[in-house]
Amino acid sequence: MSNYESDNGPSFDEATDMNNQFERFELLSAYMDGEVTAAERQQVQQLLDTDPQFHQLYTQLLRLQREIPTVPVPTSSPETQPLSDLVFASIDRQHRVRRLTLVGGFALAALVVGLVSNLWWRDNSLIPYHAQNSPLPTDVEVDSLTIALNRPMVEIPPDAQ
C-alpha cells in the first residue's frame, strides 16, 4: 500500500469492514429484540459460536439491556418558572437600558443643537451675548410716569356704575 492510500482515510477494505460491522451490529440488535427471521437467527447463532468479538458485543448489549431499566429516573423535574422569570427579567433590564440610552442620547443631542443654534444665530457669532450696561434715557420725566389713582384718565359715565 502506498503512503497516499494510508494518508487519505480508510482503504476500501477498511470501509467494507466498517459496513460489515455496522450490519452485524444491526443484525445482533434485531436478534435481541426478536425481530429476525429464522435464517437470520441461525446466522446470529453461528456468529456467536465462531466469532469471539461478536460474542463479546452480544454480552455487552445484554448487560446494557438488563441495566437500563435500573437506571434511576428523576421523579421531579426542575422548576422552570424561576428560570423563565430570570430570563425575562434580564431581557426587560436590557430593553430598559437601551431605552434610557436612546432617550439620553436624544436629550443630549437636542441640548447641543439648542446651544449651538442659540450661540450661532445671535448676531451670527459664537461669542456669548451679555447684557449691555447702558444708562436710562434722561429725556423722560419721572413725573409724567406717575398715574393718579383717584382721578381716572377717561371720564366714566354715571349710568355705567
C-alpha positions in Angstrom: 0.0 0.0 0.0 1.4 3.4 -0.9 1.7 6.3 1.5 -1.1 8.1 -0.4 -3.6 5.4 0.3 -2.8 5.2 4.0 -2.9 9.0 4.5 -6.3 9.5 2.9 -8.5 7.8 5.4 -9.7 4.2 5.4 -9.0 2.0 2.5 -11.7 0.1 0.6 -11.2 -3.0 2.7 -11.5 -1.0 6.0 -14.6 0.8 4.8 -16.2 -2.6 3.8 -15.2 -3.9 7.2 -16.9 -1.0 8.9 -20.0 -1.5 6.9 -19.9 -5.2 7.8 -19.5 -4.3 11.5 -22.5 -2.0 11.3 -24.6 -4.6 9.6 -23.6 -7.2 12.1 -24.4 -4.8 15.0 -27.9 -4.1 13.5 -28.4 -7.9 13.0 -27.5 -8.6 16.6 -29.7 -5.8 17.9 -32.7 -7.1 15.8 -31.9 -10.6 17.2 -32.1 -9.4 20.8 -35.3 -7.5 20.1 -36.8 -10.7 18.5 -37.2 -9.0 15.1 -35.2 -11.5 12.9 -36.3 -14.3 10.5 -35.4 -17.9 11.1 -32.4 -17.7 8.7 -31.1 -14.5 10.4 -31.5 -16.2 13.8 -29.4 -19.1 12.6 -26.8 -16.7 11.2 -26.5 -14.9 14.6 -26.2 -18.3 16.4 -23.4 -19.3 14.1 -21.6 -15.9 14.6 -22.0 -16.2 18.4 -20.4 -19.7 18.3 -17.5 -18.8 16.0 -16.6 -15.1 16.4 -15.3 -14.0 19.9 -15.7 -10.3 19.1 -19.3 -10.8 18.1 -19.9 -12.8 21.3 -18.3 -10.0 23.4 -20.6 -7.4 21.7 -23.6 -9.7 22.4 -22.6 -9.9 26.1 -22.2 -6.1 26.4 -25.6 -5.5 24.8 -27.2 -8.0 27.1 -25.7 -6.2 30.1 -26.9 -2.8 28.8 -30.4 -4.3 28.2 -30.5 -5.6 31.8 -29.1 -2.4 33.4 -31.1 0.3 31.6 -34.3 -0.3 33.5 -32.5 0.0 36.8 -31.1 3.5 36.0 -32.8 5.9 38.4 -35.1 8.4 36.7 -35.6 11.7 38.5 -39.0 11.9 39.9 -39.4 15.7 39.7 -38.3 18.0 37.0 -36.6 21.2 38.0 -38.8 24.2 38.3 -38.9 26.1 35.0 -40.8 29.1 36.2 -38.0 30.7 38.2 -35.6 30.2 35.3 -38.1 31.7 32.9 -38.7 34.7 35.3 -34.9 35.3 35.4 -34.6 35.2 31.7 -37.4 37.6 31.1 -36.2 39.9 33.8 -32.8 40.0 32.1 -34.4 40.8 28.8 -36.5 43.6 30.4 -33.4 45.1 32.0 -31.6 45.1 28.7 -34.6 46.9 27.0 -34.7 49.4 29.8 -31.0 50.2 29.4 -31.4 50.6 25.7 -34.4 52.8 26.1 -32.6 55.0 28.6 -29.5 55.2 26.5 -31.6 56.2 23.5 -33.6 58.9 25.4 -30.5 60.2 27.0 -28.8 60.4 23.6 -31.7 62.3 22.1 -31.8 64.7 25.0 -28.0 65.3 24.8 -28.3 65.9 21.0 -31.2 68.3 21.5 -29.2 70.2 24.1 -26.1 70.5 21.9 -28.2 71.6 18.9 -30.0 74.2 21.1 -26.8 75.6 22.5 -25.1 75.8 19.1 -28.1 77.4 17.4 -28.6 79.9 20.3 -25.0 81.0 20.0 -24.8 81.0 16.3 -28.0 82.9 15.3 -27.5 85.6 17.9 -25.6 88.3 15.9 -24.0 85.4 13.8 -21.3 85.0 16.3 -20.2 82.3 18.7 -19.4 84.8 21.4 -21.8 84.7 24.3 -24.2 87.7 24.4 -24.2 89.7 27.6 -26.5 92.5 28.6 -25.1 95.9 28.0 -24.9 98.3 30.8 -26.4 101.4 29.2 -27.8 104.3 31.2 -31.5 105.0 31.2 -32.6 107.8 28.8 -32.5 111.2 30.5 -35.2 113.0 28.5 -38.1 111.2 30.1 -39.6 112.9 33.1 -40.2 110.9 36.1 -43.3 112.9 37.0 -45.0 112.1 33.7 -45.0 108.4 34.6 -47.0 109.0 37.7 -50.6 107.8 37.4 -53.2 109.3 39.5 -55.3 106.6 41.0 -58.0 108.8 42.4 -58.6 110.6 39.1 -59.3 108.4 36.0 -57.8 109.3 32.7 -61.2 108.9 30.9 -64.4 110.2 32.4 -66.7 107.3 33.3 -70.4 108.0 32.6 -72.7 107.8 35.7 -75.1 105.2 34.3 -72.3 102.6 33.8 -71.8 102.5 37.6 
